[in-house]
Amino acid sequence: MPDTIDTATPAPPRRRRVGKALAVTALALGVTAAGTYMWLDRTSDVRATGVPDCAGLIADGGSAEDLRAVCATIDAMTAAWARHDADAYGATFTENATYTTFLGTHYVGRRDITEAHRALFAGFLEGTELADSYLGARFYGGDVAIVTSRGDRYDGDRPAELSKTQTYTVVREADGVWRIASFHNTQRQRVFERLSFLLAPDTRPQAER
């Protein structure tokens, strides 16, 4: 039986050259994009890093005693997390508190927050602790405070840079105890934030100028 003859027509030299050129261009663009991303990431540090002690803030309004009480509530929440004590963690929130994670998960009520963290402490969050660096505290009237911070969870060494921005709304309830009525946690998108500041400089917060 005769050998099979390959009748396929080889690609013309010009077509091969164009293909190689496109491949080289795509590779160059990929390298440039990767380099740009790395540069944006390296230059995205923030100036407003906060203070390590909540009670060390200079609050807008409120008394020093009220600030200490508000900070004690947040400290109790952090300590309960470190112990993986879901009941103590939930007790730092009001009965009807809301809690929004950086994933966008939204919990409503102390029971919801407590039971979710009971499961998380036994699973994804086992062995973790919380880190905070406080940006500010503002009081509205005598019974409402807003505390903002940078924060993160970690196991092992405390991270040098905290990747999330957090807002606590803390209220004084009828029994005189300050509890967290709302918590919102946002993951900082450092590269996209840096890019937005470059493309639209007026979007940069005053503290970062």
Secondary structure, 3 states (H helix, E strand, C coil): CCCCCCCCCCCCHHHHHHHHHHHHHHHHHHHHHHHHHHHHHHCCCCCCCCECCHHHCCCECCCHHHHHHHHHHHHHHHHHHHHCCHHHHHHCEEEEEEEECCCCCEEECHHHHHHHHHHHHCCCCCCCEEEEEEEEEEEECCCEEEEEEEEEEECCCCCCCCCEEEEEEEEECCCCCEEEEEEEEEECCHHHHHHHHHHCHHHCCHHHC
